[in-house]
Structures are given as structure tokens and as C-alpha cells.
């Protein structure tokens, strides 16, 4: 069974002085994936007088480049989409390869066995927000006993992070390191994702950062516990798990990613897939506001109908 959603993501920058020139990169168009299909998408940008270029980034994500060459004191970007998310095939962790074999398969022998393996190799090393350190190997040691299948290891690690780290919005920033998160045991979804990736890459295992959305007011498949991270962009982790390929985990909620998760882009870490970032000339101080709403399409349709009736 699949689910259809309507997503609205609004970002507003209010500046204390004129921004006379700016360039921005937007990762707000959902990328194609085997388990989801974008049915509609539109993006509005204010000021309307801007230059726009649509392209793909180095990881195959849709990327929008905009340039604003006239003075402005506000930038508003509204992304709206209708998307259908399909149920992912069931996988058995015990049927994946032992984690040591996965690690050793990336030893270079003059050629790569497949294009997928070569692509996965890009996600084994340090990146600006992910560190490869012995301390992460030690922290995750109990999740990686000798001979354990890679997917069972990743599931244990996701469960450990969910138990160890408290979800507390506002206590970290994008510059907070995974080491700090281990020390303070607090953070938000990007911190959970960066820490899980650091633990995996520190063992030579490929892991990538996934940016997207979580269905508003979604609950866990078992227990009915409300999932956290639905009030803004969400982040989770994809782990290279032969023979299945990439399997996604949401360590913030200690679960596999499923039909409540809508992927927009993936890369090495947050820096590769930030929804909106840029360089400005002028502006002085600024105020940022972001709102995200993800509704099932049936609920959105009922809300639209009710609004029409009131009108």
C-alpha cells in the first residue's frame, strides 16, 4: 500500500538592511527514487525578479541556483509538492553480509565490481560534518560483534542512538560535532544522523545522509509512539547493505525509514543537501523562520474542501 502526501515548506529571511546581491542553492525538489514518486511540484520565490538555473548536483539531486541582483529586505521561498510513497520491500537483517566482509569489499584491487559499489565508496570517508575517529568505533563496539550481518549491526546502532541521545531542539547548531553529541547526549535529527554515519564510516562502512520530511503527527508502527522531527526538515541515514543495496534508518526514532519518510536529497552530510544556503552582500542582521507541513493527501483534500465551503 502506498501513501500520498502534500508537503508545504516555507522559508523566510528578513534582513535588517538591504541585501544588494545574493546567490542561493536550493535542495527543495524531491529526487526520483524506487520507493517514491513526485506527482506535482512548484516553487515560488520572492522577490520574483531573480535568475534561476535548474540542474543536478554531484550526487544526482535536483538543485536550483538563484541569483538576486536587486536590493531586497526579505527572501521567501515556498516549496509545495504532492508525492506518493510506496511500501519498501521487506528485508531480513540476518540475510545481509557480515559487516567485516562489507568493509573488506571496498579494498581496491584495480577495478570496482559494479557501478553501485563505486558510488557507495564515495560515502566511506570523512566529510565536513562527519569525523572518522577511534572514539566512534569504541562507542559503537557492542553493535558490531564479529561476523554479525551488516544490517543487524546498523539496526542495533540505530536503536542504541535512539536510547542514548535525547531529542532536544535548540541545543545544537549545524556546527555541533558528533563528538559533542556523544558527550552531551542531546541533539536533533541531523545530530543523530551525523553520529550514526560517523560510527559506520569509522569502521570503513559506507553511509550517506538523507534529507527530507516526516509525516506530521506520524506514529511508530508498533506501540503508537509519536515520531519526532516532523515540524521541520528531517534527516536519516542510508547504510550500504549487500545484497539489498542501500537500506535507510531513522536513528532519531530508532526505526527503519518507511512510508512516513519523504526523501528530498542525499549526500555525505548536511552540508551537501541543505534545503537553502547562500552568500549575500549586505543585509546586516537577519531573522529566519521555517515552517513545514506534511499531510496525507486525503486530509489535505478535506481541508481544501472545507476552506472552499467557508468561502
N, C-alpha and C positions, 0 to 999 in steps of 0.2 A: 504494500500500500504506500502511495506517495502522499506528500502534503504540499499544498500550495500556500505561499505567503505573499503578503505585501509589506515591503520594507520602506521606511522613510528615514533618511539620515540627513540631519541638518547641522551644518557647521557655520558659525558666525564669528568673525573677528571684528571688534570695534576698536578703532585706534584713537588715541588722544590727539594726534596731529595728522596732517596729510601724509599718506603714503604716495610718493610721486612715481614710483616704478616698482613692479614686483614680478617674480616668476614663481609658479607653484607646480608641484607634481601631485596628481590625484590618483589614488588607487580606490576607486569607488564603483567600478564596473565589475560585476562578478565574472570570474573566469569560467570557461567551459570545464566541466568535469563529468566523469561517467555517472555520478550519482546525483547530479542536479542539472537543471535546465533553466536558463533565464528566458522568460516569456515576453517580458516588456522591461524597458529601462529608459529613463530620461533623467537628465541632469540639468539644473538651472543654475546659472552663475550671475551674481550681481556684484559689481557693475556689468551691464550687458556688453559694453564696448570693450571687448578683450579679444586677443588672438588665442586660438585653440588648435592643438595638434593631437590627434589620437594615434597611438602606436602600441607596441608590445614592449615590455621591459625585458631584461636579460633572463628572467625566469618564465617568460611566456604569459605574464599577467597583463591584462589591458591597462594602459597607462594614458592619462590625459595630461598634457602640458598646457598651461595657460600663462599668458603674459598680459599684465595690465599696465599700460603706458600713460594713463591719465591720473591726476590726483584723486584719491578717494579716502574716506574715513571708515568705510565698512566693506567687508568682503563676506558675502553669504553664498554658500554652496549647498544646494539641496539635491540629494540623490534619491530617486524613487524607483522601485522595481517590483515586478511580480515574478516570483521564482517558484519552481517546482522541485522538491527534494525527494529523491527516491530512497527506498529502503536499501541499505547496503547488504551485500551477501554475507551470510553468517560465516565466521571463520573460527577455527579451533586453535587456541594458542599452542596446544601440545603438538600440532602438526607442522609448526614452523621449525626452522633450523636452529640448532644450538647457537647461542649468541657468539661464542668464540669462532665458529665456522663463518658466521656472517662477517665478523670483524676481519678474519684472515682472508676472506674472499676479495678484499679490496687491496691486497698486496699486488703491486703492479708487476706483470710478467711480460710486458712488451705489447700487450693489446688487451682491450676490455672485451669480456664475453658478450656484452649486449649494450645497446644504446641506453637502456634503462639503468644498467649498472654504472655506466659512465656518468649519467645525470645524477644518480644517487651519491656518487663520490664527491660532488660539489658541496655536500651537506655534512661533511665529516670533520671540518676544521673550525678553528676559531673564527669569529666574526665580531664586529664592533660591540655587540651586546651579549655575546656568548664566550665564555672562557673554557679552555681545556686545561684542567688542573687535577693534581692527585687528590686534592681535598674533595672533589666531587665524586671521584672513584671510591674514596673511603666512605663518603656519606651514603652512597647507594649500594654498598657492598652486599648487604643482605638480600638485595633484589636480583643479584647476578651470581648465584651459585654455579659451580662448574657443570657444564652440559645442559643447562636449562634452556628451553626454547626461547628465542628472542622475543616473541610476542608475550609469553608468560612473564618474562623479565620486565618488559615495558608496562604491562598491566600492573605488576607489583609496584613498580616505581611510581606510576600514576596514583595508585592507592596510597602509597606512603606520603607523597606530597600533599594529597588531599587531607590526610590525617595530621601531618606535621605543621603545615602552614595555614595560618588563619587568613581568610579573605577579609581585608580591611581597606576599603577605598580611601585614597588621600594620603596614605602614609609613605608611599614611594613615588618616584618620578621615573621618567624614561632612562635617566642616568643611574638609577639604582642597580647595583651589580648583583648577580646571583649569589655571590659570597655574602653580601649584606642580608639578602633574603634568608639564607640559612641561619645567620646569626640572630636576626630579629624575629624570624618565624611569622612574618606578616607580609602581605602584598596583595596585588590584584592579578588578573588573568595573565597579563604579559610577564609578570614576575614568575608565576607558576610555569609558564611555557619556557622562559629563558632558563630557569633552573633545571627543568627536565631535559632540555636539549643539552645543557652543559654536562649533565651526568652521562648522557648517552654518548656524546662526542668525546668525552674524556676517556671512554673505552674504545674509541675508534669506530663507533657505530653511526651511520647516517641518520640525521633527524632534521626536520625542517619546521619552520614556524608558519602557522596558518592563521590568517586574519579574516574575520568575518563577523557573523551575527549569531545570536542565540535567541530562539523564540521567546517573546515576552511572556513571563509567568509560566515558563515550562517547568515540568517536574520530572524527577528521576523515574526511570521505567519501573523500578522496584522501590517500594516504601513511600512513594508520593512526596518525597522531599523536594522543595523548590530549588531549582538550579540557580546559581548565582552568576552574575556577569551579563545580564540581559538589558541593562539600562544604557549601554554604550557599545562600541565595537568590542568584540570578544576575540580571544586568542586561544589556540590549542596547538597540538603537536602531531606531526605525522612521523611514523617510525618505519624504516625500511625493514620489511618482514617477509623474506622469501619463504615459500614460493608465491605469496599473495601480493607482494609489492608493498606500496605504502598503506599503512593502517593508521587511523587517526585516533588520538586520545585527548580527552579534556581533563587535564590534571586538576584544574580549579574545582571541578565537580567529581573527580575520581571515577570517570566513566569513559566508555568509547564514544566518539562522536557519532551522531545518528541523524535522524530526520528533524531534530530540533536545531541542528547546526547548519548554517548557510555560509559557505566559503566564498570569499572575495578574491584573495590573493595569497600566495605563499612565497617564502624566501628563506634566507639564512636566519634572520631575526627581524624584530620590529622595524628596524631602520630601512629594510628593503621594501616594506609594504605599508608604511604609514599612510592612513587614509588621505591626509592632506599635509604637505610640508612645503616650505618655500623660502625664498630670500626676498626681503623687502628693503627699500630705500626710504627712510623716513618713518613716520608712524609713532615714534616715542613709545609710551606705554600702550598696552592693548589689553582688552578683555576678550576671553574666549568662552563660547558656550556651544555645547554639542548636545543634541537630542537624537535618540534612536528609538524607533518603534517598529517592532516586528509582530505582525498579526497574521493569524491564519486567514486565508483569502475569504472564507465563509463569514468570519467575524467582520472583516473589513467591508465586505459587501453589505452586510446587515447595517453597519454603522452608516455607510453611504446612503442606503435606502431611508434610514431614519432621519438623516440630515435633510434629504430631499423632501420628505413628508413635512418636516417642521417648516421648511422654507415655503 
